[in-house]
Structure formats: structure tokens, C-alpha cells
Amino acid sequence: MHYQEAPHEEAKLVRCTMGAICDVIVDLRPGSPTFRKHVTVTLSAENRKMLYIPEKFAHGFITLEDNTEVLYQMFRVLFAGKPREGSDGTTRSSASACRLK
């Protein structure tokens, strides 16, 4: 699972333009009634669905078909020359905490 920490949180829009993926998002907002709950969606070129991922959510996907292509849009402007050191995170523990298999 991948996420961004403050102050670099970003919303994303994901669409599968070729093939298919299984996409999972997890709510990482501590005060939220859906904290650590997840949603799983199949995105494919055939079903043409898109998934909006709000800020402060972890995100991960796995391809379901060979030659899969994913369009990944982010809603934050990155400034050249200013690295976001320490703002991106990944975790395997969120998967177990949310009972993902």
C-alpha cells in the first residue's frame, strides 16, 4: 500500500486503459468512522470504471491480465527542485491491520 504524509497528501484518479487491475484503497484518517476499512474495485478497459482516491488514503493495485496499462492522475502540483523527502510511505502492516488478503 502506498500513501503520502502531510503536508504532501494527494488525491488521485485511477483508470485502467488496457487489461485489468484489482485496486484497493484504505482509509488512514484516524478520526474517521471508516478508519482502516478498505474498498476493493476491479478496474478494466472493458468496464471503463475510474476510482477516485481521496487524500489520506493508502492505495495499491495488482494487475489481473498481462499487458495491463494504468492511467494515474494526481491532484497536486509538484515543484521542480523541491524533493518530497519523507512524504511518501509504503506499508505492509496496513494490509494486515485491515484484514486484507
Secondary structure, DSSP 8 states (H G I E B T S, - for coil): -EEE-TT----EEEEEEESEEEEEEEE--TTSTTTT-EEEEEEETTT--EEEE-TTEEEEEEESSTT-EEEEEESS---TT---TTTEEE-SHHHHHTT--
